[in-house]
Amino acid sequence: MPIVSDATPIIYLGKIGNLSFLRQLYKCVYVPDAVWKELVTPLTEAWATTPEDVTEILKAYSEKWLVLKALEEKSRKLSRKLVNYGIHKSQADAIALAKQLGTDFFLTNDEVARKIALIHKVKTKWLTEVLLEALKTGLIKNPQNFDEILDKLVDKGLWIRKSLIQEAKRKAREISP
């Protein structure tokens, strides 16, 4: 079941060394050109140090499960409309690509992008929902491990509302892999 993602979930799972969760859960993750550019910015701008996520991202790309996919003309038109809602071009492209491909969902951690996707009948998931799936399937061993992973993401700079963190941790307690 392939999915489309914007940059944030990929970057942060890469930062903590768990990007492979996406491959193990969904087999294939599509990204449009604008998202790819965000993912490899440290390389294209020759940053002094390469962030830890870039190595993970390039590995996923070389293994062919993180797939760069071009937007068709109809999808580019939709993306231009979506930008008018105030989201970043890469998010608009990702929503348009998810609609174009008819993927299972659009993975994001942005509330506005999520709302816009839902308005356009594109199913969405938060990164916390992906982690809960990883717990259900045994990729994450137990609720304590779930908490550690979620806390690592936040420590690396991922912004998640405290209420969503608490809700995710509560749900993790209800799951036994």
C-alpha positions as CSV (number, residue, x, y, z in Angstrom):
1,M,0.0,0.0,0.0
2,P,2.0,3.0,-1.2
3,I,1.7,6.4,0.4
4,V,2.7,10.0,-0.4
5,S,4.6,12.0,2.3
6,D,5.7,15.5,2.8
7,A,9.2,16.2,4.0
8,T,8.8,16.5,7.8
9,P,7.9,12.8,8.6
10,I,10.7,11.5,6.4
11,I,13.3,13.9,7.8
12,Y,12.5,13.2,11.4
13,L,12.2,9.4,11.1
14,G,15.6,9.7,9.3
15,K,17.0,11.7,12.2
16,I,16.3,9.0,14.7
17,G,17.2,6.1,12.4
18,N,13.7,4.8,11.9
19,L,12.9,5.8,8.4
20,S,12.7,2.1,7.5
21,F,9.4,2.0,9.4
22,L,7.8,3.5,6.3
23,R,9.1,0.8,4.0
24,Q,8.2,-2.0,6.4
25,L,4.6,-0.6,6.9
26,Y,3.8,0.7,3.4
27,K,6.4,-0.8,1.0
28,C,6.7,2.4,-1.1
29,V,6.7,6.1,-0.3
30,Y,6.2,8.6,-3.1
31,V,7.4,12.2,-3.0
32,P,7.0,14.9,-5.6
33,D,10.0,17.0,-6.8
34,A,9.4,19.8,-4.3
35,V,9.5,17.4,-1.4
36,W,12.7,15.8,-2.8
37,K,14.4,19.2,-3.0
38,E,13.6,19.8,0.7
39,L,15.0,16.3,1.6
40,V,18.3,16.9,-0.1
41,T,18.8,20.6,0.6
42,P,21.8,20.0,2.8
43,L,23.5,18.4,-0.2
44,T,22.5,20.9,-2.9
45,E,23.4,23.8,-0.7
46,A,26.6,22.2,0.5
47,W,26.0,22.6,4.2
48,A,29.0,22.4,6.4
49,T,27.8,19.2,8.0
50,T,25.3,16.8,6.6
51,P,22.4,16.0,8.9
52,E,21.9,12.4,10.0
53,D,18.6,12.1,8.1
54,V,20.2,12.7,4.7
55,T,22.1,9.4,4.7
56,E,18.9,7.5,5.6
57,I,17.0,9.3,2.9
58,L,19.6,8.6,0.2
59,K,19.7,4.9,1.3
60,A,15.9,4.7,1.0
61,Y,16.1,6.3,-2.5
62,S,18.8,3.9,-3.6
63,E,16.8,0.9,-2.3
64,K,14.0,2.2,-4.6
65,W,11.2,2.4,-1.9
66,L,11.4,6.2,-1.6
67,V,10.3,7.1,-5.0
68,L,10.4,10.5,-6.7
69,K,7.3,11.0,-8.8
70,A,6.5,13.8,-11.2
71,L,3.1,15.6,-11.1
72,E,0.9,15.4,-14.2
73,E,-0.4,18.6,-15.6
74,K,-3.8,18.3,-13.9
75,S,-2.1,17.7,-10.6
76,R,0.2,20.7,-11.1
77,K,-2.9,22.9,-11.6
78,L,-4.4,21.5,-8.4
79,S,-1.1,22.2,-6.5
80,R,-1.1,25.8,-7.7
81,K,-4.6,26.2,-6.3
82,L,-3.7,24.5,-3.0
83,V,-0.8,26.9,-2.4
84,N,-3.4,29.7,-2.2
85,Y,-4.6,28.1,1.0
86,G,-1.3,29.2,2.6
87,I,0.6,25.9,2.6
88,H,4.1,25.4,1.3
89,K,4.5,24.3,-2.4
90,S,6.0,21.0,-1.4
91,Q,2.9,20.2,0.7
92,A,0.6,21.3,-2.1
93,D,2.5,19.1,-4.5
94,A,2.4,16.1,-2.1
95,I,-1.4,16.4,-1.7
96,A,-1.9,16.7,-5.5
97,L,0.4,13.7,-6.0
98,A,-1.6,11.6,-3.5
99,K,-4.8,12.5,-5.3
100,Q,-3.1,11.8,-8.7
101,L,-1.9,8.3,-7.6
102,G,-4.9,7.4,-5.5
103,T,-2.6,6.4,-2.7
104,D,-3.9,5.2,0.7
105,F,-3.0,8.4,2.4
106,F,-0.9,11.5,2.6
107,L,1.6,11.5,5.5
108,T,2.1,14.9,7.1
109,N,2.7,16.6,10.5
110,D,1.2,19.9,9.4
111,E,-2.3,20.7,10.6
112,V,-3.2,23.1,7.8
113,A,-1.9,20.8,5.1
114,R,-3.9,18.0,6.7
115,K,-7.1,20.0,6.7
116,I,-6.6,21.0,3.0
117,A,-6.0,17.4,2.0
118,L,-9.2,16.3,3.7
119,I,-11.1,19.1,2.0
120,H,-9.9,17.6,-1.3
121,K,-10.8,14.1,-0.3
122,V,-7.2,12.9,0.3
123,K,-6.9,10.7,3.4
124,T,-4.2,11.7,5.8
125,K,-2.2,10.4,8.7
126,W,-0.1,12.0,11.4
127,L,3.4,10.7,12.1
128,T,2.0,9.6,15.5
129,E,-0.5,7.4,13.8
130,V,2.3,5.7,11.8
131,L,4.1,5.1,15.0
132,L,1.0,3.5,16.5
133,E,0.8,1.2,13.4
134,A,4.5,0.3,14.0
135,L,3.6,-0.6,17.6
136,K,0.6,-2.7,16.4
137,T,2.7,-4.6,13.9
138,G,5.6,-5.2,16.4
139,L,8.1,-2.9,14.7
140,I,8.0,-1.0,17.9
141,K,8.4,-3.5,20.8
142,N,6.2,-2.0,23.5
143,P,4.5,1.2,24.8
144,Q,7.7,2.2,26.6
145,N,9.7,1.9,23.4
146,F,6.9,3.9,21.6
147,D,7.3,6.7,24.2
148,E,11.1,6.7,23.7
149,I,10.8,7.0,20.0
150,L,8.2,9.8,20.2
151,D,10.3,11.6,22.8
152,K,13.4,11.3,20.5
153,L,11.4,12.9,17.6
154,V,10.5,15.8,19.8
155,D,14.0,16.1,21.1
156,K,15.3,16.3,17.5
157,G,12.9,19.3,16.9
158,L,9.7,17.8,15.6
159,W,6.9,20.0,16.8
160,I,3.8,18.1,18.0
161,R,1.0,19.6,20.1
162,K,1.3,18.3,23.7
163,S,-2.3,17.1,23.5
164,L,-1.4,14.9,20.5
165,I,1.6,13.5,22.3
166,Q,-0.5,12.6,25.3
167,E,-3.2,11.1,23.2
168,A,-0.7,9.0,21.2
169,K,0.9,7.7,24.4
170,R,-2.5,6.9,25.8
171,K,-3.4,4.9,22.7
172,A,0.0,3.1,22.8
173,R,-0.9,1.8,26.3
174,E,-4.1,0.2,24.7
175,I,-2.1,-1.7,22.1
176,S,-0.3,-4.9,22.7
177,P,1.8,-6.1,19.7
